[in-house]
Amino acid sequence: MNKDYCLLALFFVISSVECSFGQSYLNLQVSRGYTLAHHQELRDIQGIPNIFKVDYGFILKDKAYQKALGNPEAGLSLTFMDHDNSYTGRSLSLSSYLQPQILGNERHGLYGRLGLGISYVENPYDYHDNPLQLAIGSKINFFGEGQLIYSYWVSETFRLQVQGGITHISNAARKLPNSGLNIIHAGVGGAMKLSKESKPAWKSFNHPEKEHELGKWTPLVFGKLGLKSIRVLNYKSFPVAAATLQAGYRYSLLGSYLLGLDVDFNDGYIQERREVNRHLEEPISFHRLRWALTAGHEFHMNKLSLVTQLGVYVHSPHSGHPLMYQRYGLHYRISKNWLVGATLRAHGGRADYMEWTLGRKLW
């Protein structure tokens, strides 16, 4: 497996086991889906997927953020999909998930669920053998899922549930074509309680509480590397180097506000603009460095955090370039001053590139 995906998989494993936990569960889901045609390239690969999911879950109960979330369920999940078209075939995904309760009581409740992981897709794009598969360009991809789940405990050890949600599979533009798969789905499931108490897994990851200060701005600097695949250059990949100066204001145990300044040198974007200009009577000028201001939020789970940001370019890179972009991903504190990260930078519904990040607290 590509080392990039191994690194991301490690993030998800850490997010699941950095804790002591209580009651453990075996969960099963059966769902039917619908592949959304969010881009014209998806006309030939739409279908009604059958989705089967099995989870090993446990109740988080040790860390302060877990108590603040009401002791949510978390765990590892295996998802199998038959995508109902031969161009995609089947997929198998491994992810971790976090499932806090939104409302309800011990007998029944409404839960939200976020899952992140990696996905193997059987039939990606191939110029000769699978030219109509324009959604997925690689066998190994990123997997993201959001669900709403209603559960009812039939007995002390067994519960029934109905669920609905959306699943996204793509490789973050690391290898084009990559329109990605967006699948909405609904179904039924059940869970059986395996034990009232479970021992912590992999104690080396069971870190103590990370110290934090409320009401304080913390400055950080980040260096980022990535790869950008370009369609008009026969899907060739080019390097990206970027830097960010950021300040975070910790307003609660769970959250921080983020403000920052980004700059990136995206050789794929530059080569793409040069190729486009070669075919224009009047070439369009463009900026090789893309400067932007960012604002966003960081959701803290002890040493692991979920980052969401919106960026606005200080000046338009060129006349047809989007003025805004988004960033989603994970940061992990490896020491008091250093962190590593994996974040996706995207323009609207299209991935720009994956940012592999090393950051340091300035003071």
N, C-alpha and C positions, 0 to 999 in steps of 0.2 A: 504494500500500500504506500502511496506517496507520503513522504515525510510531513508535508503540510497537513494532511488529514489526520495523521497519527498525533500531531501536536494538538489539533482541535479536539480529537477524541479524548486526549488526556484531560483537557479542560472540563469536559462533560463528566468524566469519571470522578474527577476531584469534586465537582459540584454536587455529586450524589453521595460521596462518602465522607466529606469533611464534617463529621458530626457524630454524636452518639444518638441512637435512635431506639424507639420502643416498638410498638405493635407492628408486625410484618404481615403482608398481604400478597396473594396471588390474584391478579386482575386479568380478565379476559374481555375483549370487545370484538363485536362483529358489526361492520358498517357497510353501507353502499354509498358511493360517491358520484360526483360529476366533475369532469375536467373542464375548467373554465377556459373559454377562448379569449384570453386577455390580449392576444396578439394574432394578426392574420396568419402568421406562420403555424398556428396550432390547429388550423382547420382539419388537417388530415389525421391528427392523433387524438381527437376527442374520444371519450368513451365514458362508460359507467363502471368505474373500478369496484371490485370487491376487496374489502380491507379487513384484515385479521390482525389483532394486536394482543400481545401477552406482556404483562408487567410483573416485575417483582418490586413491591413498594413497602415503605416503612414510614412511621410517624417520626418527624424530627422534633426533638424535645429538649436539646441541651443548650444551644447557643441563644444569645439574647435576641438575635434577629428572628430565630425560629419561634420563640415565645411571642414576639411582637406580631408575627403572622398567624398566631393561633395554633401553633404546632401543626404545620401542614404535612401532607403526605409527599414523599419524594421517592425516586427509585430509577431503575433501568427498564427500558421498554424495547421490545422487538416487534416491528411492524412489517407484515407481508402484504403486498398489493398485487393483484392481477389487474392491469390497466385497461383491459378490454380493447386493446388494439395491438396488432402484431408489430407495429413500428416501435412501440415502447416495451412490450412484453410484460415482464414482472419486475418488481423491485423488493429489496429487503433492507430495512433500516434499523439501526441501533441508536438509541437516544437516551438521554436522561430527562427527567421531568420534575416539575414542582407543581403541586396541586393544593393551594390553600382553599379553605372554605369561605365562601362569600356570605352566605346566610344559612340559617337552619339550626338544628340541634343534634343531639347524639343519635336520634332515630332517622332523621332525613336531612338533606341539605343540598344546596347548590354550590358547586365548586368551579373554579377556574383552573385551567391547566395550560402550562407552557412546556413544550418539549423541544430539545435541540440535540442534533447528532449528525451522523453520516449515513448515506444511503447508497446502496449498490443498485444500479439500473441495468437490466439485462441487455437492452438493445439501444445504445446511443447512436448518434449520427455517424454515418459512414458514407463518403462520397460515392462509392460504387454500390454498396449493398443496402444502405438505408438512407437515401438522400432526402426523404420527406420528414425525417426525425429532426426538426429544427428547434425543438425545445430543450433537448439534452445532448450535450456534446462530449460527455465523458461517462465512464462506468461508475466512478466514485464521485459523489456529490454531497452537498450539505443538505440537511433535513431540518425543517422547522415546522412546528405544529401548535395551534391554539385550539382549545376546546372549552365548552361549557358542559358540565355534567351534573345531572340530578340523580342522587342516590337515595335508596330506601333500604334500611336494614330489616330484612325479613326475620332474622334471628340474631343472636349474639355473635354468630360466626359467619353469617352469609348476608350479602346485600345485592340488590338488583339496581340497575342504573340504565338511564337513557342518555345519549350524548350526541352532540353535534359540534362541528368545527371546520377548520380549514388547514390543509397541509401544503407546504411549499417544498419543492425539490429543485435545486440548481447547483452549479459549481462556482457561482460568484464571478462569472466571466473569465475564469482562468483558462478555459478552453471553449471556444465558440464552435457551433452556434449554441446559444444559451438563453433562449426566451424563458425557460423554466416551466415547471408544472405547478399549477395552483388547483387544488382539488378540494371542493366542499363535500362534506359527508355527514351522515347521521346514522345512528344505529342503537343497538342495545348491548348490555354487558352484565357482568356479575363479578363479585369479588368474594374471596374466602379468606378469613383471618387465619394465618398460620400459627402465630404465637402472640402472647401478650407482651413479651419483652424479647428483644434481640440484642446480641452483643455487637459493638461497633466493628465495622469492616475496615481492614487496612489501617491499623492504628497510626502508622506513620503519617497519614493524611489528616488525622483527627486533631487539627491544630487548636490551640487555646484561643480565647477571644482576642481579636485585634483591637488595640487601643485606638480611640478616636476622640476628637475634640469637637464639640458643637459650637456653632456660631463663629467659625473661623474660616478664612480663605486660605487655601493651600495651593501654591504654585507648583506645576509640574512641566517637564519638557519631555517630548516623545520623538523618537526616530522610528520611521516606518518603511518597510520594503514590501513590494508586491510585484505581480505580473499582470499584464493587460494583453488580451488576445484581440486581434483586429481583423474584422470580416473582409474588408476590401484588400487586405494583404494576405489573402489565403489562410486566414486564421493563425498567422504567425504571432508569437508572444513576445512582448517587449518589457523591459524592467521599469519599475516605478520606484522613486525615492521621495519621501515626504517627511516633514517635520511639523510639530504642533507645540505651541506654547499655550498652556491651559491653566486656569484657576478654578478650583472647586470649593463651593461653600457648603459645608456639612450642616444641614438644618435639622436633621433627626438621625436616629439610629439607622434607619433604612435608606435615607436619601440625601443626595447632594445636588445642588445646581451647578452647571458647568458653563464657563465662558472661555473662548479660546480664539487663537489665530492659527490658521493652517496655511501651508505652502507645499505644493508638490511639483515634481518634475516627472511627467508621465510621458515616457518616450513613445509609447503606443499611440497616445493622443496626438503627439507631434508628427509621427510618421503618417498617421491617418490624414491629418490636415494637409501635409505635403502631397500625398497621393491624390486627394480630392482637388487640390489647387492645380495639379498637373493637367486636369481635364477641363479647367475653367478658362474662358477667355480673359476674365478679370479675376485674378487670384484674390481670395479673401484673407486679409491680414489676421494674425492670431498671436496670442501671448503664450510663450513657452512655459513660463511659471504661472501657476494658478494660485492666487492669493484669496483667502476667504476668512470671514468671521463666522464663528460657530456659537451656538447656545444649545444646551441640552440638560439631560438628567442622568444621574448614576444611581442605580438601585443596589444597595450594599447587602451582601450575604457573607458576613465576616470577611475573609480574604478575597472572595470572589465577588465580582460586581457585574451588573448588566448595564451597558451604556447605550443611550439613544441620543442622537444629536441632529440638528438641522444646521447646514452651512449655507452662507450666501456669499457669492464671489464679490470681491471688492471692485473688480472691473470684469466685464464679460470676456471670457477667453477668446471668443469670436462671435460674430453676429448671430449665428444659429445655435449657440451653446446654451444649455439650460443655466439659469441664474442661481438655482438652488440645488443642493444635494442632501442626502441623508446618510447617517452612520449608525450601524447597529452592531453590537458584539459584546465580547467579554473581556474583562481585565482580571488579572490575578496577582495579588501582592506576594512576591517571593521573599521580601524582607521589609524592614521598616521604610526604606527609601526607594526600593526598586520594584517594578512590576513588569509583567509581560502581558500581551494582549493579542486577540484575534478579532478584527472588526471588518464589516462589509461596508464599503462606500458605494452608494447607488444614486443614480439620477432618476427620480420617479420610480417606475416599475422595472428599470433596467440596472443591473449591477455594473459598476465601474471597475472596481478591483477589490481584492481581499488585502487588508493591511495587517502584516505581521509586525508587531509593535514591541519596542523596548522603551520603558519610561522610567524617569527618575524624579523624585521629589527634590525641589531646589532648596528649600529650608523649612 
